[in-house]
Amino acid sequence: METLEALYQTVLDRKSNKEEGSYTCYLFDKGLDKILKKCGEECSETIIAAKNGDNNELVLEISDLLYHLTVLMVNQGVTLDELYAELDKRSNKTGNLKTFHQVDKNS
């Protein structure tokens, strides 16, 4: 968790303190659409790496995805505390497979 927290703080700092040549600052300057596009690309690349069975590549792609998701979180004002709270809440749920698989036909 310390690494994720350090990444979050670095990204947060880049949003407030522009640094020339920073890829993170570039993403913030380009805005939400660019950040979302990169999240989508990295998600696809993660799926392909998993499908190809290349765990070394998979680790690289998951790292890229987590980085871009962190940029998205900071851009949207989502804190790590909010994320951790939701993950904690979910970790307390057991035996909810039937509920999990219910589909909302209205969405």
C-alpha positions, 0 to 999 in steps of 0.5 A: 500500500505504501507504493500506491500511496506514494504514487497517489501523492506524486500524481496529486503533486503533479496536478498542483505543481506543473513540471515541464516534461511530466507525462502526468502533467500532460495528461492533466493538461489534456483533460478527462477525455485523454485520461479516460482514453488512456485508461481504456487503452491500458485496460485492453492491453492488460486483457491481451497480456493476460490472454497471452499468458505472459505474466511479465507483460501482465505485470507491466500492463497492470502497473500502467493501468493502475497509474492511469487509474490513479491519474483519473482518481486525482483528476476526479477528486477521488481519494485513496481513503474513499477507495480503501473504505469501499474495498474494506466494505466489499471485503466484509461481504461473503456469500453474495454470489447470487446477488452479485450476478443479478442483472439490472435489466433497466440499465 
